[in-house]
Amino acid sequence: MSDNPLKSYVRTPKLQVLLPSRGKWGDAETASKITGEIPVYPMTSKDEVMIKNPDALLNGESVASVLKSCTGIENVYDLTNNDVEFLLVAIRYATNGNEMEIDAVCPNDQHVNRVAVDLERILDSVEEMDKTYQTKLENGLKVNLRPMSFKNAQRLSLNAFQEATTLQTINDAKLPQTERIKVFNKSFEAIADLAVETMIDAIVSVVVPEGDEEKTVTDKKFIGEWVKGMSSAEAKKIQEKLDEMNKEGFDHSYNVVCEECGTKFKTSIEFNVSNFFGTGS
C-alpha cells in the first residue's frame, strides 16, 4: 500500500490500553507483545459481519478474528478471559464512541432502566492483576491459581449452549422416561467433566505441607488425580476463588438509580458479544 494515495485514509488506532494481565500467563511470544500498551483500532465492515455470525460466535472464531484485526494480537485464545473482555470494551469504544446503552433491572420494583454506560470510566478502572492467586484449604494445602483463559471460557460457553439445546430437544421429543433420564445424565456428566478440566487447567501448583517444610506439586497428572478425588467442599472453595479472580482487572459493574422508584443499585455489564456489539446497543 506504500504507493496508494488512499494510504493516509485507512483506520488508525483510537486509543492505547494496558491489559489487566500484562501478559503474565501467556506463552512467551504472546506475553512479549502484550506487556506494554496495545493499540486499539475501530472495527472494519468485515469485523462487523464476523461479530454477527452466530456459528463463529459460538466457537469463538469471530471474537478471535475481530481482536486480531483490531489489536494485532495473534494468539487470542492464549489471553486471559479478563483481557479479552477488557479489549472488547476498548474495541466498542474505538468503534462506536464512549456511550453504550444497557438494560438494568431494578431489584426493588423490577423496572427495566435503559442506562448509558460510560465506557471511558470502565477503561480507566483497569488494574494490573497479581502474578499469584492462592487459596488455602482446611487440610493445609495451598492452591496457586491462574485466571481462566479465553480458550476455556469459550469451551464452557459452547458446552453450555450445546447441552441446553440437547435438553430442549429432549423436552420436545416424545421419548420414554427412561431414555430421557439417560440423556439427562449424560448431558450433566459432560458439563461436570468440563468443569473439572477447566479447574485442573487453572491450578498452577499445589503446595503440600511436610512438617516444617513444603513441597510444591506442578505435575498436571498428579494435580488432575487430586482434583478428581477432592471433596465437593474443597472444589467449591477453589471455584469461588476462580470466580472472584475472573472478575478482576477492571470494573465490571455500573451504578444505577432507578428512574421509577429512585433505588440505587449496581448492575453487571454482560459480555455477550452479539449484544455487546449489536445494532443500537
N, C-alpha and C positions, 0 to 999 in steps of 0.2 A: 504493500500500500504506500510505499515511500514516494511514488510519483503521482499518487491520486490527489487531485485538487480538493477532494472532499475529506481528506485525512483529518483536518482540524475540526471537523464537524461530528466525528464519531463520539460516542459517550465517553465521559471522563469520570473518575471517582468523585462521589458526592461527599464522602466522609472517610475518616480513618478510625478504626476501632482496635482496642486491645481485647483479646479473648479472655474469658474468665479463667481458663486452664493455663494460659500462656504456654501451651504445648507440653505440659508436664507428663501427659500419659500417651502421647502419640508415638509412632515409630520415629526413628532418628531423623529420617528425611523430612517427614511432615513437621516434626517438632521444630526443626531448624528454621522452618518457613513461617511459623505462627507464634513465635515468642514475642515478636515486636508488633507494631501497628499493621493492620490489614486494610488495604484499600477496598472500599465497597462501591461497586458500580450499580446503577439502576438496571432493572431487568430489560431485556430486549423483547421484541414481539414474539420471538421463538420461545423465550423463557416463559412468557405468559401463557402460551399454548401448552407447554410442558407441565406447568403447575396446575393445569385444569384437566390433565389426563388421568382419569380415575385409576386405571391399571398401574400406571407408572407411579402414582401417589402411594398406592398400597405397598409396593415393594421398595419404595424409597428412591427409585431411579430419578424421578422428576426433581426431588429435592436435591439430590446429589448433583444433577446436571445444572440446576439453577445456581447452587452455591459455587460450583466450579466456574460458571460463567461470570458471576458477579464478584468473586473474590480471588479467583485464580488458584484456589486450593485444590490439589489433585485428589488426594485420598480422603474424601469427605467421611467415609464410613469409619475411619480411624479416629475421628474427632469425638470428644465427649458430647453427649446429647445436650449438655448445658451450653457448649459452644455453638452448636447448630441452632438451638432456639434463639440465642442471642444474635447470631448472624441473620436469622430470619427477621428479627425486629429491625436490624440495620438495613437490610435489603428493602423491607417495606418502607422505611423512612426515605431511603435513597430514591425509590421508585414513585411513591405516592405522597410524600411530604410528611409533616410532623404528626398530624392527627389521624387516628384510626378509631372508628366507631365500633363499640361492642354493646351487647345486651347484658345488663346486670340486674338480677332478680333480688328485690328487697326481701330480707329474711323476716321482716315484720308483717308486711301486708301482701307479699308475693307480686308486687307491682314490677313490671318489666321496664327498667330505665334504659334509655338509649344514651350511652355515655361516650364522649370524645376523649380518648386516651392520648396523653402527651407522650409520644414515643421518645422524644429527646430526653425527657426525665428518666425514662427507663434505661436508655443508653448510658446516661450519666451515672446510673447507680451501679455500674459494673465494678466488681471487686475481684481481686485475684484469689483463686481457690487455693486451699492448703495443699501441700505436697502429700501429706499423710493424713488419712482419716482412720480413726481407730475406735472400736467399741470393745468393752471388756465384759466377758460372760461371767456368770456366777461361779463357774468351775475354775476361774482364774485365767482362762485363755484370752489372749489379746488378739483381736482380728483386725488386720490392716486392710483397708478397702480403697478402691478407686471408683470414680463416678461411672455411670453407665455409658457405654459407647453408643454412637448413633446407630451402628450396625445392630446392636442388641435391642435398642429401642424400636427399630423398625421390625425386627423379628417378632417382638411382643405385640406390636400393633397389628401386623399381618396375621399372626396366630389368633389374636382375639377376634378379628374380623372373620376369619375362616371358620372358627368354632361357632361364632354367633350365627353365621349363615347355615352351618350344618344343623344347629339346634332348631333354627326356624324351619328348615326343610323337614326335619323330623316332625315338628308340630303340625305342619301342613299335610304330611303324608299319612296315609292310613296304614300304619304299621301296628302289629301286635304289641302289647305292653312289654313283653319280654324282650322283643327286638329293640324297642325304644330305650329300655334300660341299658342294654348292651352298648348302644351307640352313645348314650349319655355318658356312661362310664369311660368309654374310650376317649371321648372328647375332653372330659375333665382330666383324664390321665395325661393327655398331650399338653394341656395347659400347665399342669403341675410339673411335668418333666422339663418344660422350657423354663419355668420359674427357677428350678434347681440349677439348670445350665447357666442361666444369667447370673445367679448368685455365685456360683463357682468362678465364673469369669471375673466377677467384681472383687474377689478376695485375692489380694496381692500376696499376703503371707499370714501365718498364724504363729504367734509367739507362745511357746509352751513353757510353763514354769517347771524347773527341775531343781528343787532345793533352793540354794542361794543363786543359782544360775538360770539362764533362759536359753531355750533352743528355738530357732526360727525355721519354720517349715514353709518352703516355697514351691515344692513339687505339686503340680496340679493334680496328679493322680492321687496322692495322699490327701490333698485338700478335698477332692471330689468324693472320695470314700467317706471322709469325715462328714461332709455336708449331707450326703445321702442318709447317714445314720444318726444325725443330730436330732435332738428333741424339737418339737414344734415351738416351744418357748424360746429356745436358742435361735431358731430360724427367724422367728418373729422379731427378736431384738436386733438381729443383723439387718433384716429387711427395713425396719423402722429407721435405722441409721442410713441405709442406702436411699430411702425415700427423702430423708432430710437433706442428704448430700445433693441429690438430683434437682433440688430447688435452689441450690446456692449459685453464686456467681453474679446474679443481678436480681432486681426486684421483680417478682412475678405477679405481684398484687397491685391493686389500684383502689384508692379511697373514693367512695361514692356517697352522696347524700341523696336519699330517695326524694324524687320530685313530688311524690304524693303525700307521704307522711313525715318527711324530714329525718328519718332514721339514718344514722351514719353507719356505714359498714364497708368491709373490704371485699373486693371481688378478684378472683384469679383470672389472668389472661390465658385463654386456652390456645395452645399452639396447634390447632387443627389447620393444616396448611391450606386445604381447599377453601376454608372460611377466612383464614388469615389474609389471603390474597384475593378473596372473592370480590366480585364487582359490587361496589357500593359499600363494602365493609370498612 
